[in-house]
Amino acid sequence: MGFTILGTGKAVPEYVMTNDELSTMVETNDEWIRTRTGIEERRICKKETITDLTVEAANNALQNAGIQASQLDLIICSTMRGENITPSQACIIQREIGADCPAFDVNAACSGFIYALDIADGYFARKKVKHVLIVSMDNLSNIIDWTDRSTCVLFGDGGAAVVLGEGDDLLSINLTSVGNDEVLLIPHGTNSSPFYEHEEKRAVLHMMGGEVYKFAVNAMSAGIRKSVSDAGIEMSDIDCVIPHQANMRIINASAKNLGIDREKFFCNIQHYGNTSSGSVPLALDEANHAGVLKKGDIVAMCAFGAGLTSGSCVIRWNK
């Protein structure tokens, strides 16, 4: 299939918020958060904007790939909320890094990175591109209810980017969606129209945690099974799993369901929490730079998010 991963690069805010600090804002404590989620700390934007972070991640990925911005044929940014409603965040990235190519955003919530990979695969299949930059980044601290301990403990800011080139290292990829705006929702917020007659809702995240958990475990397990089957390999052939970093309990349950050694799951949720579409590429970048991934490794990636969306894929690592 259509591409190989040439390089990765991450960007996270400087400010680290620990569980202990969070417990001074809402009724919770470090033990409660760690035992239920696996999260110990998260990064929160103070001075940084999402533009700062997306551009930093893009430049880091380009450097790691040994590719110049002028060589890019397409930029895709997966994010729930860029700097502006329009122009797209991808267009701002294009300007800031000095690229000259089409650029657009995609919103599939936490599954956005996998969705972006699938879109890029189509461009490679049609031979429209030779180099594609995907930047996946979310600034969730701007849309969290910081008085709601059931959600504010879970999320953080940050993400990462990848540079794709021509190759055949994508072995399979699958996307799903089950239309639902009850389980996980972030409303638009204030409507400026004097003619609008519907009730306005705060632009903060609303989540039914139990329903998300059930969907997540089923989506991750079913997604990886299908991607492994479509790739024509066995579960035992998987060298590393890069899962969406939403909750350690979800990751542990999925590993058990799949019969994959838990040690094969690369996790960094303890340091970043759930960074939405930035989650999978952020973990991929850290696995890359930590030397966890070896040339020729078979890597499964999977994510789930609002929509309800899910995405999974199997790649051969040739970086």
C-alpha positions in Angstrom: 0.0 0.0 0.0 0.8 3.7 -0.3 3.5 5.0 2.0 6.4 4.7 4.4 7.0 6.8 7.5 10.1 8.9 7.0 10.2 10.8 10.2 8.3 11.9 13.4 8.3 14.9 15.7 6.4 16.0 18.7 5.6 19.2 20.5 4.1 19.6 24.0 3.6 22.6 26.3 6.3 23.5 28.8 3.9 23.6 31.8 3.4 20.3 33.7 0.3 19.9 35.8 0.6 17.1 38.3 -2.3 15.2 39.9 -1.4 16.9 43.3 -1.8 20.3 41.7 -5.1 19.3 40.1 -6.4 18.2 43.4 -6.3 21.8 44.7 -8.8 22.7 42.0 -11.3 19.8 42.2 -12.2 17.2 44.7 -9.7 14.4 43.8 -6.3 13.1 44.7 -3.2 11.5 43.0 -4.1 8.0 44.0 -7.7 8.3 42.7 -6.5 9.5 39.3 -3.6 7.1 38.9 -5.5 4.0 39.9 -8.5 4.8 37.6 -6.6 6.2 34.6 -2.9 5.6 34.8 -2.3 9.4 34.5 0.3 11.1 36.8 0.6 14.4 35.0 -0.3 16.3 31.8 0.9 19.2 29.8 -1.2 22.4 29.7 -0.8 25.4 27.4 0.0 28.7 29.1 2.2 30.7 26.8 1.9 28.4 23.8 -0.8 28.5 21.1 -1.8 25.5 19.0 0.0 27.2 16.1 3.2 27.3 18.2 2.9 23.5 18.9 1.8 22.4 15.4 4.7 24.3 13.8 7.2 22.9 16.2 6.0 19.4 15.7 6.1 19.8 11.9 9.6 21.2 11.9 10.8 18.4 14.2 9.3 15.7 11.9 10.8 17.3 8.8 14.2 17.4 10.5 13.9 13.7 11.6 12.9 12.8 8.0 15.6 14.8 6.4 13.0 16.5 4.2 12.7 20.2 3.4 9.3 22.0 3.7 9.6 22.9 0.0 9.5 19.1 -0.9 6.0 18.6 0.7 3.1 18.0 -1.7 0.3 18.0 0.9 -0.2 19.0 4.6 -3.1 17.4 6.6 -3.8 18.6 10.2 -6.0 16.5 12.4 -7.5 18.6 15.2 -10.8 19.3 16.8 -10.1 23.0 17.1 -7.4 25.0 15.3 -6.4 28.6 16.0 -9.4 29.8 14.0 -12.7 28.4 12.5 -11.1 29.4 9.2 -8.5 29.4 7.8 -7.6 25.8 8.6 -4.7 25.1 11.0 -3.0 23.2 8.1 -2.9 26.4 6.1 -1.3 28.3 9.0 1.3 25.5 9.3 2.0 25.7 5.6 2.8 29.4 5.9 4.9 29.1 9.0 7.1 26.3 7.8 7.5 27.8 4.3 5.8 25.0 2.3 4.0 25.5 -1.0 1.3 22.8 -1.3 -2.4 22.1 -0.6 -3.3 22.0 3.1 -6.5 21.2 5.0 -7.8 20.0 8.4 -9.7 16.8 9.3 -11.7 16.4 12.5 -12.3 12.8 13.6 -11.6 13.6 17.3 -9.2 11.2 18.9 -9.1 9.0 15.7 -8.0 11.9 13.6 -4.4 10.7 13.1 -5.5 7.3 11.7 -8.1 9.1 9.5 -5.4 11.4 8.2 -3.2 8.4 7.3 -6.0 6.8 5.3 -6.6 10.1 3.4 -2.8 10.3 2.7 -2.9 6.7 1.4 -5.4 7.7 -1.2 -3.2 10.5 -2.5 -0.2 8.2 -2.7 -2.4 5.6 -4.5 -3.3 8.1 -7.1 0.3 9.2 -7.4 -0.6 12.8 -6.6 2.1 13.1 -3.9 5.6 12.1 -3.0 5.8 13.6 0.5 3.0 14.3 2.9 3.1 16.0 6.3 0.5 15.0 8.9 0.3 17.1 12.1 -2.1 15.9 14.8 -2.6 18.3 17.7 -5.2 19.3 20.2 -5.5 22.0 22.8 -8.1 20.4 25.1 -7.4 22.6 28.1 -9.4 25.3 26.3 -12.5 23.2 26.1 -12.5 21.3 29.4 -14.8 22.0 32.3 -12.2 22.5 35.0 -14.8 22.0 37.7 -15.8 18.5 36.5 -13.4 16.0 38.0 -14.8 13.2 35.8 -13.3 14.9 32.7 -10.7 17.5 33.7 -8.3 14.8 35.1 -8.2 12.9 31.8 -6.9 15.4 29.2 -3.8 17.3 28.3 -2.4 19.4 25.4 0.1 18.3 22.8 0.6 16.1 19.8 3.0 15.2 17.0 3.7 15.0 13.3 4.8 12.5 10.8 6.3 12.8 7.3 5.3 10.2 4.8 7.0 9.2 1.6 6.4 6.7 -1.2 6.6 3.1 -0.1 4.7 0.0 0.7 4.8 -0.1 4.5 1.1 0.4 5.1 -0.1 -3.2 5.4 -3.8 -2.4 6.3 -6.0 0.4 7.6 -9.6 0.5 8.7 -11.9 3.3 9.8 -15.4 3.2 11.4 -18.0 5.6 12.7 -21.2 5.2 14.6 -23.1 8.5 14.6 -23.6 9.6 18.2 -23.7 13.1 19.8 -24.7 11.9 23.3 -21.8 9.9 24.6 -19.1 12.5 23.8 -19.8 16.0 22.8 -18.3 19.5 22.7 -20.9 22.1 21.6 -20.0 25.1 19.5 -21.0 27.5 22.2 -22.2 31.1 21.6 -24.2 31.7 18.5 -24.0 35.3 17.2 -27.2 35.1 15.2 -30.1 37.2 16.6 -32.5 34.8 14.8 -31.3 31.6 16.4 -34.0 30.0 18.5 -32.3 26.9 19.9 -30.8 26.6 23.4 -27.1 27.4 23.5 -24.7 25.0 25.4 -21.3 25.8 26.9 -18.4 24.9 24.6 -16.9 22.4 27.0 -16.5 18.6 26.8 -19.4 16.5 27.9 -18.8 12.7 28.3 -20.6 9.6 29.5 -17.5 7.8 30.8 -19.0 4.3 31.2 -20.4 4.3 27.6 -17.0 5.6 26.2 -15.2 2.8 28.1 -17.4 0.0 26.6 -17.1 1.5 23.1 -13.4 2.0 23.4 -12.5 -1.6 24.4 -14.7 -3.1 21.7 -13.5 -0.6 19.0 -9.8 -1.2 19.8 -10.1 -5.0 20.0 -12.2 -5.3 16.8 -10.1 -2.7 14.9 -6.8 -4.4 15.6 -8.2 -7.8 14.8 -9.5 -6.6 11.4 -6.3 -4.8 10.6 -4.2 -7.8 11.4 -6.5 -10.1 9.4 -6.5 -7.6 6.4 -2.7 -7.5 6.6 -2.5 -11.2 6.2 -0.5 -11.7 9.4 -1.1 -13.3 12.8 -1.5 -11.5 16.2 1.8 -13.0 17.2 3.5 -11.2 14.4 2.8 -7.8 16.0 6.0 -6.4 17.5 4.5 -3.2 19.0 1.1 -1.7 19.6 0.7 2.1 19.7 -2.8 2.6 21.3 -4.7 5.8 21.9 -3.7 7.0 25.3 -7.1 7.6 26.9 -7.1 5.4 29.9 -4.8 2.6 31.1 -7.7 0.4 32.0 -8.9 0.5 28.4 -5.4 -0.4 27.2 -5.1 -3.3 29.6 -8.5 -4.6 28.8 -7.8 -4.4 25.1 -4.5 -6.3 25.5 -6.3 -9.0 27.4 -9.1 -9.3 24.8 -6.6 -9.5 21.9 -4.2 -11.9 23.6 -1.3 -9.6 22.9 1.5 -9.4 25.6 0.8 -6.2 27.5 4.6 -5.4 27.3 4.1 -4.9 23.5 1.8 -1.9 24.2 3.8 1.4 24.2 2.3 3.8 26.7 3.1 7.4 27.8 -0.3 8.3 29.2 1.3 8.7 32.6 3.0 11.9 31.4 0.5 13.4 29.0 -3.0 12.1 29.6 -5.3 12.0 26.7 -4.2 14.5 24.0 -7.0 13.5 21.5 -5.7 13.2 17.9 -2.2 14.0 19.2 -2.2 10.9 21.3 -1.1 8.1 18.9 1.5 10.1 16.9 2.9 11.5 20.2 3.4 7.9 21.5 4.8 6.9 18.1 7.4 9.7 18.1 8.5 8.8 21.6 8.8 5.1 20.7 10.8 6.1 17.6 13.3 8.3 19.6 13.5 5.9 22.5 14.7 3.1 20.1 11.7 1.0 20.9 10.9 0.5 17.2 13.4 -1.5 15.1 13.7 -1.6 11.4 11.3 -4.2 10.0 9.0 -4.2 13.1 5.3 -4.8 12.6 3.4 -2.0 14.4 -0.3 -1.8 15.1 -1.9 1.6 15.8 -5.5 2.1 17.0 -7.7 5.0 18.3 -11.3 5.8 19.1 -13.1 9.1 19.8 -16.1 11.3 19.5 -18.3 10.6 16.6 -18.2 7.8 17.6 -15.1 7.1 15.4 -12.4 4.5 15.5 -9.4 3.8 13.3 -6.7 1.1 13.2 -3.8 0.2 11.0 -0.8 -2.1 10.7 2.5 -0.7 9.3 6.0 -2.0 8.8 8.5 0.2 10.5 11.3 1.1 8.2 12.7 4.3 9.7 
